[in-house]
Amino acid sequence: MGHTVNVDASSIRLEVEPARGIRRLAELVSSYSLVATTLAVLAAVLLLQWTGQGQAALWLGSAYALAIAAYTAGGMVRDLLAGHWGVDVLAVTAVVSTVAVGEYLAALVVVLMLTGGEALEEYAGDRAGRELRSLLEGTPQLAHRTHPVTGEVEDVPAASIRPGDRLLVRPAEVLPVDGTLVSEQATLDESSLTGESLPVTRHHGESVISGSLNGGSAIQMVATLPAAESQYQRIVALVAEAQDRRAPLVRMADRYAVPFTAVSLIIAAAAWAWSGDAGRFAAVLVLATPCPLLIAPPVAFLAGMGRASHSGIIIRGGDVLERLAEVRAVAFDKTGTLTVGHPALVEVRAEPSHTGEEVLRLAASAEQLLESSHEAQERATHGVTARLPSGEVVIGKRSYVAEQTGPIEAVSLISGELAVYVAVDSTYVGALVLRDQIRADAASTLRDLADLGVQETMLLTGDAQATADHVAADLGIDDVRAECLPEDKVQVVERHPLRAVMMVGDGVNDAPVLASAHVGVAMGARGSTAASESADVVVMTDDLSKVALAVSIGQRTVSVSRQSIWLGIGLSVGLMLVAAFGFIPAIVGALIQELVDLASIGNSLRARTAGRGALNRPHGSAEAGTKASGR
């Protein structure tokens, strides 16, 4: 199992979750309060000017602008000491310079754009802060411990279980710890851990893992690990560690701040030196305000997130859109992601005495009571016996049906298939073959990703190698990693040479790798809440093609954002050169700069549309993908 990760669920709930939530709430309140205060100060300054109190307006506007500049400079200095130059440098320079030459209204406009841009970034990047909540709530809190002497069953906290304790697990309960099966056999649903959609049968003496869902009968087991070291809690720990490791993203606008600041100051200084008029310096700096850099990216990201949401894709922040645009490798889980996620009928194999239609009708009548049955009974996890007008029908496992018919030869199956045997009046008549089929839109989604620049696709699954190879061969995936535990998936993604790796999954077992991947995408329509909360992107519809659409939206949004930044920079530099020669007074420049801002914002809103060459499938695109693939 590798090294042990000790984690206390209660400590995560009490320390990690509230701490992140309170910190995030404080950031939002701070940003929005500054915007409101700036608007109030600007209104007060205009009112003072209108009432003829220009000196008071000057002092109020200048003092507030310098106070915000000082507040912003604190974070700017910390960034500079860390070797990072950002857009705040330009903003502080613009505010201080405009105040110094008496253009306090222009300074307040810069402050409004600065605080408004930060608020927009906070809003665009706001996340619910509930990455671990669903995992924690799903963690078994109680266990039924059997007294070693009296045999009495008592309910105890799962955290108090120790190796050697004998436990009772009732039907439909989750195994609280890892252990060894004492009962003769147990049918367990391990899909939340391994991704395998079919229930598995464990026999006396075999290992069973926490997080598995017990089937239709109570079982006895002996704990081999305490709860904190069992498989389910290891998943919780991996998600927590991955969230803490994720580095913050540098704002897109910061990458342009240094050259734009340098060019602006050079033009302003040259204009002042050449003309000897400090007003030229002010006029240039008014047009050099970093509003396009501050506003354009958040607006583009909000527009892109809005477009994604309209398509049934939840993207948790502008930084996620940037990372989506960088994706060059995609890893997929199998069950419920590339496949439908539940067995479907693929073939009826009838004995010569009956037709396939007759076998299917008998099975459906017994299982779903489509005919009027006189009597029906079910043996949990084994099969069903029903008395129908056409006879006594038995369906289920081969061993269960054989109790009525005598020995039955097993039908041949390929990897990933399951057989349900059918008999009528003690005579075996055939079998139904079920298989978890590949999604109709899987192949077209892979082609779309390749068209968007994805260089490599991988299959990461807890299934057996043969089953994984079969699915990968049908879809043309060369890199297959089977029989993976959650930590194995994390290691594959983190060590991938391309680094910009997107992981797509839907189960609890996928939560750690979704949290640690460059971009985690959860198929949330039927997948686990834990996977959805750990992911950066959640596809709310049962449509795999939305994965490619999310990448397309990310690329489109980043492209539009960069265009908006360059549009604002280009217009600002051109106008600064005109102002340097005295053709644009400061007050006119302030008004013109607002038009530049509007142009940048208007261009950023184009991120809400698909654009030429981008994927723009409507809802129900699985059908479109099927038609496109010729199937």
ABEGO torsion letter per residue (X at the ends): XEBBBBBBAAAAAAAAAAAAAAAAAAAAAAAAAAAAAAAAAAAAAAAAAAAGBAAAAAAAAAAAAAAAAAAAAAAAAAAAAAGBBBAAAAAAAAAAAAAAAGBAAAAAAAAAAAAAAAAAAAAAABBAGAAAAAAAAABBABBBBBBAAAGBBBBBBAAABBBGBBBBBBBGBBBABBBBBABABBBBBAAAAAGBABBBBBBBGBBBBBGBBBBABBBBBBBABBAAABAAAAAAAAAAAAAAABBBBBBAAAAAAAAAAAAAAAAAAAAAAAAGBAAAAAAAAAAABAAAAAAAAAAAAAAAAAAAAAAGBBBBEAAAAAAAAABABBBBBABGAABAGBBBBABBBBBAABBAAAAAAAAAAAAAGABBBABBBBBBGAEBBBBBAAEBBBBEBAAAAAAAAEBBBBBBBBBGBBBBBBBBGGBBAEBBBBBBBBBAAAAAAAAAAAAAGBABBBBBBABBAAAAAAAAAAAGBABBBBGBBAAAAAAAAAABAAGBBBBBBABAAAAAAAAABABBBBBAAABBAAAAAABABBBABBBAAAAAAAAAAAAAAAAAAAAAAAAAAAAAAAAAAAAAAGABBAAAAAAAAAAAAAAAAAAAAAAABAEBGBBBBBBGAAAAAAAAAGX
